[in-house]
């Protein structure tokens, strides 16, 4: 049978209602990805207009925080309806923050996650590390059943020095702490690949810039948004890329092309 090429995009929009006012729907229709994953939507579906809930050609799915309004949240816009959609790992303390959507497309399972930020406190850093471990257990369980995994989102950690503009200055900052980077090493050692680095090993490739310091103008950024794939999908991935010219958020979109 001939293979089908599909494009997946992922974007931390830093508020779906805010990015909507900056031309989000027009951008999506122009790009026309098969699947778009969003993080940090900061909205419950009840707070969204029909224009955002029913974009022409797309089915939408949302997961929202039940612990705080206007916080966290993820979404998927997809042309093909998944076989099954779930909203968490089955662990309330993680699921309740609206950070997780899992969509089963038969040929692969898509996991869209807004991973926690650990900067606020020691407690939140511990929550982040516990979340990482719960995620890895969940992913490994799927993989052990023969599933092919596509995992995307704002991971809130830069893996290596090449992945941020100022590694030395940030070595004691959450997002580039040894404990966080070591977890990334562990994750990759268990049969997962960083899709972007399969195609691009250049420096100064970032996905997030601090808005307060206008860091984007100087490209002083971090690469903290990723598409990971399980190693059993390696032969299916044809490209991975970053779209730094797309504005509207403090993050930019990233994407992959798969042939399934």
N, C-alpha and C positions, 0 to 999 in steps of 0.2 A: 504493500500500500504506500502511496506517496505521503511524505511527511508534511506536516503543517507548521509553518513558521508563525510564532506568536511573540508579541512584544509586551513586556511587563514594565511598568513604571512605578516608582515609589517616591513619595514626597511628604516630608514633614511640613505642613502648610502653616503651622503656628496660628491656627484658628481658621476653620473653613468659611465662616461668615466674613472674616476679614479678607481672605484671599478671593472670595466670590466678588467682592467689590473691585478687585484688581484684574478682572477678566478671566477668572478661573474656568468658567464653562466654555468660553471661546477657545481658550488654550487646550482644554481637554478634547474638544471636538476637532480641533486642527491637528493635534498630535495623533488622535485616534488609536491609542494603545488598545490591545485586547483586554488588558487588565490594568487598572490603576489602584495602587494601595496608598492610603493617606494615613499620616500619624498626626497627633496633637490637633485633632479636629475641634476640641473644646466646645462641643455641642451635643445635645441629645437630638435624635431625629424629630421630636416634637417641636424643637426650636427652629427647624429648617423649613424653608419654603418648598413648594412643589418643584420649583426650578432646580433645586439641588438634589431633591430626592429622586426625581425622575428625569434624568438627562437622556436625551434622545439616543436610543441604541444601547443603553446600559441598564443593567440591574444593579441596585445598590444595597449594601449591607453595612450596618453601623454597630459598633460596640462602644458604649458610653459609661463613664464613671457613675457609680451610684453612691460614692462617698463624698463627692464635691461637685458642684455645678461649674461649668465653664472650665473644666480641667481634663487633661489627658484625652482619650478617645481615639479610635481608629475607624477606618472605613475602607471598603472595597467597591469600586465600580468595575463591572465586568460585562463583556458582551455575551459570553457563554455562561449560562447558569450552572453553578457548581452542583455536584451530586449531593453534597452535604456541607453545611456551614455550622461551625461551633464558635463559642465566645469565651474561651478560656481553657486552662489546664485542668480544671476541676478542683482548684485550690482557691477558696473564697478570698483570702487576703490579697491574692494577685489578680484574680478575675474581677473583683469589685471595682478596681480602678479603671476598667474599660481600656485595657492595653492590648488586647489580643483578639484577632479573628483568624480562624483556621478554615480554609475552603478546600474541599476535596474535589479535584477535577478528574479523577480516575487515573489519568496518566501521570499526575503528580499531585502532591498536597502543598498548598500555598499557606504559609504562616506569616501573617502580617502583624508586627509587634512594635509598639512604642515602649522601648525598654526604659526602666526608671533612671532618673538622674540622681547621682549620689552626692551632689555638692552641698545640699542644705544642712546636713547633720551626719553624725556618725550613725545614727539610727537609719537614716535613708540610704547611706552607703551599704549598711548591712542588708537592708531590704533589697537593694539593687543586686547584691551578690547572691542572696537567697533566690531572687527571681531568676537570675542567670542559671543557677543550678536546677531550679524547677523546670525551666525551659529546656535545658539540655537533656534532662531525664525524659521529658515529653517527646522531644525530637528523636532521641535514641530509641525510644519504645516504638515509634512509628517506623523508623529505619529498620529495626529488628524484624518488623513484619513485612519487609520488602518494599516499603513505600519509597518513592522518590520525592525529595523535599526541595522546595524553593522557599527560602526564608528571607524576608526583607523588613526593613524598618530603620528607625533611628536607634542605634545601639548605645549611643551616649558614651562610647569609648573609642579612642583612636588606638589602633593596634600597635603600630611601630612608629619610630621617629619620622619616617617618611610621610606619615599620615597627619602631621600637623606642622604648622609653620615654626613654632617655637617650643620644641620638645623639652629643652633644659629648663626653661622658665616654668613649665607646667608639670614637672615631674612629681610635684606634691599636690597636684590639683586632681580632684575626682574627674575622671574622663581620660586620665593618663597615668593613673597610679599603678605601681607594680602589681598589686593584687588584681586589678582589672585586666591588665595586659596579660598576666599569667593565665587568667581564666580564658582569654581569647586563644592563647597558645593551646590550652587544654581542649577547647572546642575544636580547633582545626585538626588536632591530633586524632580526633575521634571520627574522621571521615567526612569533613565538611570543607568547602572551598570558598575563598573570597573571590567572587566572580570578576570583580574589576581588576584585580592584580593578575588574573589569567591573561589579560589583554593589554594592560597598561602598567608599566613600572616606573613611570615618570614622577618626578617630584612636583610639588605645588598643585596637586589635584585634590581639591577640598569640596565639602558639601555643606559646611556651616561656617558662618562668620558672625562675630559679635556685632550687633547693630549699634550698641552704645558708642563703641570706638570707631564706627564706620570702617570696620576691618575689611569689608568686602571690596572697597575701592582699592585697597592695597593688597588684596588677596592674602591676608593674614588669617588663615582659616584652619579648620579641622576636617578630616574625613571621618565622620562618625555615622554616616548612613551607608548601609550595605545591602547587597543581594548576596546571600550565601546559597550554595547548592550542596546537596549531598553528592558524594563522589560518584554515585551510580547514575548521575545526570551529566557527568562531565562531557560525554560525547555529544550531548544534545545542545550544549550552549554554544552559540555562534558569535555572540558579541556581548560586551558589557560596557557601560558608558556613564558619564556624568554630564548634566546639562547646566553648567554654571551661568549661562546667559539668561536663564529663566528666573525672573524676579517675582516678588510678591510675598516672600517669606524670608526668614533669616537662614533657611536651608534652601538648597536647590534640588530639583528632581534627579533621580538616578534611574538606570534602566538596564534590562537585559533582553536579548533575543534568543529564543529557544526554538529548536526544531524537534517536534514531537511526532 
